[in-house]
């Protein structure tokens, strides 16, 4: 496994990062089996593990903590987790406020069974909280030794720029990393997020390289898709082939499958190698549920895509193009809340 420096932190991390969203009730509920998968990844040279407090309501962090209970393993791992999403009922149980982050980091440290977190990430923007407030508390956590560095996840380019401007203006520590969705079918971040990350010297760890399963080869054009089980049952609108957007994804998949076969690799191997080839990307997050899935994803770790192959990919899915909006991707409140786009009725006329 090759290692790359995570932005300006000086921390060296493996080119593949082990994502743990599938460990726990949402994916693999067997703690012992999940621990074995984590250990297998570490034994193969992965030293970067990413989790979040909200994955299976904290259960994923507990599993990761069990896997790293041996101090030798913990010392060898760069451990990342996240904060933002609600963790329970009632007010002040989520978001990016000083009040919540101060509580949430203690909860994560306890579940992970560690004294420090190497990379603490703000999972999504929070327009209820001034970014200065968020940066200030994260800087305090670095000073206290509870975290080593901090970053953001799924932030649009303009939010990243604003955060860096505020940090410079106020003399605060700044985001060192960004974790965006990025795949052969979702290349939108190439237009601004990845260039902005490069400009600020940020490390980038990408999620959903297999595009919610579309790049596993499991879903193919002309073949029936069971919308009553698995991931399609949770978001059928993402998989229904009668929807034009899904049909476009399936068309692209067929061309990508043909390209993978031509160069002698699998579609997942092509997908991971593509994400790792971008100069802004430090590490690609893989999210296996089982040992077999882990081994399948690691099989293509040495694959190198030459310029001719990357040019062919650009013809299939043009640079900066999203064939779908990744599940869980952040959407600005101005798009989701109609009242923010509409003046009061009595104030809409020109005269």
Helices and strands as residue ranges (DSSP letters): E 3-5, G 7-9, E 12-14, E 16-19, H 31-43, E 48-50, G 55-58, H 59-67, H 71-76, E 78-83, H 98-112, E 117-122, H 131-144, E 147-153, H 157-170, E 177-179, G 188-190, H 193-199, E 203-206, G 211-216, H 230-234, G 236-238, H 244-263, H 267-277, E 283-286, H 291-298, H 307-316, H 333-336, G 338-341, G 345-347
